Amino acid sequence: MKTIAFMGAAGALIAAGAASADVSAIEIDSLGDMGYGETYRMYAVVGAGERVDAVFGNSSGNLTIGAADGMSFYQNALGGPTSTSINSAFFPLAPSLEWDTYVTIGALYSDGSPFAENKLLDIGIDWSSFEGGGAIDTDNGSWFVTPADPQGGEIGGRVLIGQFTVVGGSGDGYADLVGQVSIQGKDANGETFQNIGVNWIPAPGALALLGVAGLAGRRRRR
């Protein structure tokens, strides 16, 4: 199978192709309306001892996350597109920052919470639309951590990949958030897996795997 390598600043490798599911579901938790819109946290559900290293889009499946028609993302002026820009020390002075919309792997804030530090990186993504309340959309970009970074590891079988506050949201994140993601990680044996074109649908725990190649055999490498 032809592969297309995508190298990030920390050496993250993203290759084209479809794979059977190691991410068993995308779960979206609702935190309610804190005054800025309905806030949701999106998680990749994985097995015990597994991890997520990258959320990406490539020629086999765009990375796109947006708000449903008539809705938009709340973006705080003190925040940024990723969790590295969310300084929780500012929350007492600027409580609205806590409900900013941003992406991540594992860590909630710039201090790494609930991990010791936040080493999230990104490459190839134009954040301008997202920071203006619109969608993330790329076929050649990623946010990622290295396999040595603890924050990619599952907690309770899940890895946080983003917080999204939807202005005009209904309270149902499965309906208010639209799009698809591709995910790369490692299983409990340290073998790499990929899921191309993972799409959440309006039912908790449901997962659809899409992509131009359809479902294919599991792709692994050490």
C-alpha positions in Angstrom: 0.0 0.0 0.0 1.3 3.4 -0.9 2.0 5.6 2.2 2.5 9.3 2.6 4.8 10.3 5.4 4.0 13.4 7.4 6.8 14.4 9.7 6.2 16.8 12.6 8.7 18.9 14.6 9.0 16.1 17.1 9.3 13.3 14.6 5.6 12.3 14.6 4.9 10.0 11.6 1.4 10.1 10.0 0.9 7.6 7.2 -2.1 7.4 4.8 -4.4 4.4 4.8 -7.4 2.9 6.6 -7.2 0.6 9.6 -9.6 -1.4 11.8 -10.6 0.2 15.0 -8.3 0.4 18.0 -10.2 3.5 19.0 -13.5 1.9 20.0 -15.6 5.1 20.2 -15.6 8.8 20.4 -17.3 10.0 23.5 -18.5 13.6 24.1 -19.2 14.7 27.6 -21.4 17.7 28.2 -20.3 20.2 30.9 -23.4 22.4 30.5 -23.8 26.0 29.6 -21.4 28.2 31.7 -22.6 31.4 30.1 -20.6 31.2 26.9 -22.4 28.3 25.1 -22.7 24.6 25.7 -19.2 23.2 26.6 -18.3 19.7 25.5 -15.2 17.5 26.0 -14.3 15.0 23.3 -12.5 11.8 24.1 -11.0 8.9 22.1 -11.9 5.6 23.8 -9.1 3.1 23.9 -8.1 0.0 25.7 -6.2 -0.3 29.0 -2.6 0.6 28.6 -3.2 2.2 25.2 -2.4 5.8 24.1 -3.1 8.5 21.5 -0.2 10.2 19.9 -1.7 12.2 17.1 -5.0 13.6 15.8 -4.5 14.3 12.1 -5.9 14.7 8.6 -4.3 13.5 5.4 -5.2 12.6 1.8 -7.1 9.6 3.0 -9.3 11.5 5.4 -9.7 15.2 6.2 -9.5 16.4 9.8 -12.5 18.6 10.3 -14.3 19.6 13.5 -17.0 22.3 13.3 -20.2 23.5 15.0 -23.5 22.5 13.4 -25.4 24.8 11.1 -26.3 28.1 12.8 -23.8 27.6 15.6 -20.2 28.7 16.2 -17.4 28.1 18.6 -16.8 30.4 21.6 -13.2 31.6 21.4 -11.7 33.6 24.3 -9.3 36.4 23.5 -6.9 35.2 26.2 -6.8 31.6 24.9 -5.6 29.9 21.8 -6.3 27.0 19.5 -4.5 24.4 21.7 -4.3 23.5 25.4 -0.8 25.0 25.6 -2.5 28.4 25.4 -4.9 27.8 28.3 -3.2 29.1 31.5 -5.3 28.0 34.4 -3.6 30.5 36.7 -5.6 33.2 34.9 -9.0 31.6 35.7 -9.6 33.6 38.9 -9.1 36.9 37.0 -10.7 35.7 33.7 -13.2 32.9 34.5 -14.4 32.8 30.9 -11.0 31.5 29.8 -11.8 28.1 31.3 -14.6 27.6 28.7 -12.5 28.5 25.7 -12.6 26.1 22.7 -9.3 24.3 22.0 -7.8 21.0 21.0 -5.4 18.8 23.0 -4.1 15.4 23.7 -4.6 14.4 27.3 -3.7 17.7 29.0 -6.4 20.2 29.9 -4.2 23.2 30.4 -0.7 24.6 29.7 0.5 23.2 33.0 -0.3 19.7 31.8 -3.1 18.9 34.3 -3.8 16.1 35.0 -0.3 15.3 33.8 2.9 16.9 35.0 3.5 18.9 31.8 2.0 19.7 28.4 4.2 18.9 25.4 1.5 19.2 22.7 2.8 20.3 19.3 1.0 21.0 16.0 2.0 21.3 12.4 0.2 22.1 9.1 -3.0 23.5 10.5 -4.3 27.0 9.7 -6.1 27.9 12.9 -7.5 31.2 11.6 -11.0 29.9 10.9 -11.1 28.0 14.2 -10.0 31.0 16.2 -12.8 33.0 14.5 -15.4 30.6 15.7 -15.4 28.3 12.6 -14.2 24.8 11.9 -10.8 23.1 11.8 -10.3 21.7 8.4 -7.1 20.2 7.0 -5.9 17.3 4.8 -2.3 17.8 5.8 -2.0 18.7 9.4 -1.9 17.3 13.0 -1.7 18.1 16.7 0.4 15.5 18.4 2.7 14.4 21.2 5.7 12.0 21.0 5.2 8.4 22.2 7.4 9.3 25.2 5.1 12.0 26.5 2.9 10.6 29.3 -0.1 12.8 28.4 -1.0 10.5 25.5 -1.8 7.7 27.9 -5.4 6.7 28.7 -7.1 7.6 32.0 -10.1 5.4 32.6 -9.9 4.1 29.0 -10.1 7.6 27.5 -7.8 10.3 26.1 -9.1 13.9 25.9 -8.7 15.4 22.4 -10.5 18.6 22.6 -12.8 21.0 24.5 -15.5 22.8 22.4 -17.9 25.5 23.6 -20.7 25.9 21.1 -22.6 29.2 20.9 -26.2 28.3 20.3 -25.6 24.7 21.3 -28.5 22.3 22.1 -26.8 20.4 24.9 -26.2 17.4 22.7 -22.6 17.3 21.7 -23.1 14.5 19.2 -25.4 16.7 17.3 -23.7 20.1 17.9 -20.2 18.9 16.8 -19.8 17.8 13.2 -16.8 16.4 11.3 -14.3 13.6 11.5 -10.8 12.9 12.8 -8.0 10.4 12.2 -6.1 9.1 15.2 -2.7 7.5 15.6 -1.6 5.8 18.8 0.0 2.7 20.4 -1.6 -0.3 21.9 -0.6 -2.0 25.1 2.1 -3.9 23.3 3.7 -0.7 21.9 2.5 -1.4 18.4 1.2 1.6 16.3 -2.4 1.8 15.2 -4.3 4.2 13.0 -7.9 5.0 12.6 -8.8 7.0 9.4 -11.9 9.1 9.2 -13.5 8.5 12.6 -17.0 10.0 12.7 -19.1 10.4 15.8 -22.9 10.2 15.3 -25.8 11.2 17.6 -25.5 8.3 20.0 -23.1 8.0 22.9 -20.4 5.4 22.2 -21.2 5.0 18.5 -18.3 5.0 16.0 -18.3 4.9 12.2 -15.1 4.4 10.3 -15.1 6.1 6.9 -12.5 6.8 4.3 -11.9 6.5 0.5 -10.4 3.1 0.9 -13.2 1.8 3.2 -12.3 -0.6 6.0 -9.1 -2.4 5.5 -6.9 -4.7 7.5 -5.1 -3.5 10.6 -1.9 -1.6 9.9 0.9 -2.0 12.4 4.5 -1.2 12.8 7.0 -1.1 15.7 
